Amino acid sequence: MRKAYEDGHRVVLVVATRGEEGEVPDGFLAEGEQLWQRRVAETHAAAEILGAHRVEFLGYNDSGMMGEPSNDAPGSFWTTPVEEAAAKLADILREERADVLTIYDDNGGYGHPDHIQVHRVGARAAELVGTPKVYQSTINRDRMLRTMAAFAEQAAAAGVELPDVESDASFGKPESEITTGIDVTPYLEVKRAAMRAHASQISEQSFFLSMPDEAFRLTFGTEWFIRPGEESVGLGGDSGTDPSADLFAGL
C-alpha cells in the first residue's frame, strides 16, 4: 500500500468488519471503551501510515476464528450473502474507478472465515464492475518454511514462538501457485510501524515484531500474489521476486 501511494496511486482500504470478536488482556481498553472502537481507531492510524486516501468499513460483524459459534451469529460476515456484500463493495469500486483490487486467496491466507469471505466477495464485486486487475494476496508457504528453519535456534533463544506452518495445511500457498512477487524492502520500517498501530492484535512480544531484522526482511520484504489466469513465475530460492514487478503495469 505504501509503495502504491509513493508511486502516485490513489489507495483505498475497505474493511469488512470491526474486529469485535478479538481478545485483549484485562486492562488493555479504557473504562467503557469497546474493542471495536479501538480497532477502528487502529485501522485509521495504520492506514494513515501506509498512505491510504480513504478507509471504508462495510459494517458486518466479526465472525471470529473458524469453528467458533460466532461464525453463525446473525450479522456475521461469514453468513452474509456474497451478492449482498459484493454489491456494497462494487459501489466503492465504481466510485473510485478502481484499476486494481487486492483480495485474499481462496483460503484467506490461513483459514480465517472472514478472510475467505473477503476473497469471495471481492472476486464477485470485481466481476460486477469489470475491475481490470484482481490480485489475491497470499503467503509464500515455501519461503516461510525456509525462513523459520534458518532462524529457529535464534528464535528459541529469544523466546519467540514461531507459528507451526509445517503442519498447518491452511497456511499460505506453495511457490508453484504464486504468480507475482512485489519487492517492498524499502518500506519495511513503514510496515513495522503499521503493525504497531494495531496494538490490540500485534504486541511487541508477537512473532511479527520480535523477530530479528533479517528474518523480518525475508518474511515481509516481498508481498506475494496470485492473479488467476496467469502462470506461476516459478519462484524459487530466496530472491523470489522480479524487482520490476508492479500490480499497476500495463494500465
C-alpha positions in Angstrom: 0.0 0.0 0.0 2.8 2.4 0.9 4.6 1.6 -2.3 1.5 2.3 -4.4 1.0 5.6 -2.6 4.5 6.7 -3.1 4.3 5.7 -6.8 1.4 8.2 -7.1 -1.6 5.9 -7.0 -4.8 6.6 -5.0 -5.0 3.9 -2.3 -8.4 2.9 -0.8 -8.7 0.5 2.1 -12.0 -1.4 2.5 -12.5 -3.4 5.7 -15.3 -5.9 6.1 -15.7 -6.0 9.9 -14.6 -4.0 13.0 -12.9 -7.0 14.8 -15.5 -7.3 17.6 -14.6 -10.9 18.4 -10.9 -10.3 19.2 -9.3 -10.7 22.6 -7.2 -8.4 24.6 -5.6 -8.6 28.0 -7.5 -7.3 31.0 -7.0 -3.6 31.5 -5.9 -3.0 27.8 -9.0 -1.0 27.0 -10.0 2.2 28.7 -13.0 2.2 31.0 -16.2 2.0 28.9 -14.2 1.5 25.6 -15.3 -1.3 23.3 -12.8 -3.4 21.4 -14.4 -2.4 18.1 -13.8 1.3 18.8 -10.1 0.6 19.5 -9.7 -1.4 16.3 -11.4 1.2 14.1 -9.0 3.8 15.5 -6.1 1.5 15.0 -7.2 0.8 11.4 -7.3 4.5 10.6 -3.9 5.0 12.2 -2.3 2.2 10.2 -4.0 3.4 7.0 -2.5 6.9 7.5 1.0 5.4 7.9 0.5 3.4 4.8 -0.8 6.3 2.7 -4.4 5.3 2.2 -6.5 8.2 0.9 -9.8 6.6 2.1 -10.9 4.0 4.6 -14.4 2.3 4.4 -16.0 -0.3 6.7 -18.7 -2.5 5.1 -20.3 -2.8 8.6 -20.5 -6.5 9.1 -19.8 -8.3 12.4 -16.6 -10.1 13.0 -17.1 -13.9 12.6 -14.3 -15.0 15.0 -12.0 -17.9 14.2 -13.1 -20.9 12.1 -15.4 -23.2 14.0 -16.5 -20.8 16.7 -20.2 -20.1 17.4 -19.7 -16.5 16.3 -19.3 -17.8 12.7 -23.1 -18.4 12.6 -24.2 -15.3 14.6 -26.8 -13.1 12.8 -25.0 -10.3 11.0 -21.6 -12.1 10.9 -19.7 -11.5 7.7 -19.3 -15.3 7.3 -23.1 -15.7 7.0 -23.7 -12.7 4.8 -24.8 -13.5 1.3 -21.9 -12.9 -1.1 -24.1 -10.9 -3.5 -25.2 -8.5 -0.8 -21.7 -7.7 0.3 -20.3 -7.7 -3.2 -22.9 -5.0 -4.2 -21.6 -2.8 -1.4 -18.0 -3.2 -2.5 -18.9 -2.8 -6.1 -20.4 0.7 -5.3 -17.0 1.7 -3.9 -15.1 0.3 -6.9 -17.3 2.3 -9.2 -16.9 5.5 -7.2 -13.2 5.1 -7.3 -13.0 3.8 -10.8 -10.6 1.2 -9.4 -8.0 -0.2 -11.8 -6.6 -2.8 -9.3 -8.3 -4.7 -6.5 -6.4 -6.9 -4.0 -8.2 -9.6 -2.0 -7.2 -12.6 0.0 -6.5 -16.0 -1.6 -9.3 -18.6 -1.6 -8.3 -19.9 1.9 -7.9 -16.4 3.4 -4.2 -16.8 4.0 -4.6 -19.1 6.9 -8.2 -20.3 7.0 -9.8 -17.3 8.7 -13.6 -17.3 7.8 -13.8 -13.6 7.2 -10.7 -13.6 5.0 -12.2 -16.4 2.9 -15.4 -14.4 2.6 -13.3 -11.3 1.5 -12.0 -13.5 -1.3 -15.5 -14.5 -2.4 -17.0 -11.0 -2.0 -14.0 -9.3 -3.7 -13.9 -11.6 -6.6 -17.7 -11.2 -7.2 -17.5 -7.4 -6.8 -14.8 -7.2 -9.4 -17.0 -9.2 -11.8 -19.9 -6.9 -11.3 -17.8 -3.8 -12.0 -15.3 -5.2 -14.5 -12.3 -4.2 -12.5 -9.3 -4.7 -14.8 -6.9 -6.4 -12.5 -7.6 -8.6 -9.4 -4.8 -10.0 -7.3 -5.1 -12.5 -4.5 -2.8 -11.6 -1.6 -1.2 -14.8 -0.2 1.7 -16.1 2.0 4.6 -17.8 0.4 4.5 -21.0 2.3 7.8 -22.4 1.0 9.7 -19.1 1.8 8.1 -19.0 5.3 9.3 -22.6 6.0 12.8 -21.8 4.8 13.0 -18.6 6.9 11.7 -20.3 10.1 14.1 -23.2 9.7 17.0 -20.7 9.3 16.1 -18.7 12.4 14.6 -21.5 14.6 17.5 -21.6 17.0 17.8 -17.8 17.3 14.0 -17.6 17.9 14.1 -20.2 20.6 17.0 -18.4 22.4 15.0 -15.2 22.3 11.8 -16.9 23.5 9.9 -16.1 20.2 7.2 -18.7 19.5 7.0 -19.4 15.7 3.8 -20.5 14.0 3.5 -24.2 13.2 3.4 -23.6 9.4 4.7 -27.1 8.5 1.7 -28.9 10.0 -0.9 -26.3 9.1 -2.0 -27.1 5.6 -4.2 -24.0 5.5 -1.2 -21.6 5.8 -0.4 -19.8 2.6 0.2 -21.2 -0.9 3.2 -23.0 -2.4 5.5 -21.1 -4.7 4.3 -23.2 -7.6 0.9 -21.3 -7.4 2.2 -17.8 -6.9 2.3 -15.5 -10.0 3.6 -12.2 -8.6 6.2 -11.1 -6.1 6.5 -7.4 -5.2 9.7 -6.1 -3.6 8.7 -3.9 -0.6 12.0 -4.0 1.3 12.3 -0.1 1.1 9.1 0.1 3.2 9.9 -2.4 6.0 10.1 0.3 8.7 6.7 1.6 7.5 5.3 -1.9 7.6 6.6 -2.3 11.2 5.0 1.0 12.2 1.7 0.0 10.7 1.8 -3.3 12.5 2.5 -1.5 15.8 -0.6 0.7 15.1 -2.6 -2.5 15.6 -1.6 -2.9 19.2 -4.8 -4.7 20.2 -3.8 -7.5 17.7 0.0 -7.3 17.5 2.0 -6.9 20.7 5.7 -6.1 20.9 6.2 -9.7 22.0 4.5 -11.2 19.0 6.1 -13.2 16.3 5.7 -10.3 13.9 7.5 -7.6 15.9 10.0 -9.6 17.9 11.8 -11.5 15.1 15.3 -10.4 14.1 15.6 -7.7 11.3 16.9 -10.2 8.8 14.1 -12.7 9.5 11.6 -9.8 9.2 13.1 -8.8 5.8 12.9 -12.4 4.5 9.3 -12.8 5.8 7.8 -9.5 4.9 10.2 -7.9 2.3 8.2 -9.4 -0.5 4.5 -9.4 -0.9 3.0 -12.3 -2.8 0.0 -12.5 -5.1 -1.9 -14.9 -7.3 -3.6 -13.5 -10.4 -6.0 -16.0 -11.8 -5.2 -16.9 -15.4 -1.5 -16.1 -15.2 1.1 -18.8 -14.9 3.3 -19.1 -11.9 6.6 -17.3 -12.4 8.5 -20.3 -11.0 9.7 -18.6 -7.9 12.5 -20.2 -6.0 15.4 -19.7 -3.7 15.4 -16.6 -1.6 15.2 -13.9 -4.2 11.7 -14.8 -5.1 10.7 -11.6 -6.9 11.2 -9.6 -10.0 12.1 -6.1 -8.8 10.3 -4.5 -11.7 7.0 -6.3 -10.8 4.1 -3.8 -10.4 0.5 -4.5 -9.8 -0.4 -1.5 -12.0 1.8 -2.5 -15.0 0.0 -2.1 -18.3 -2.7 0.3 -17.1 
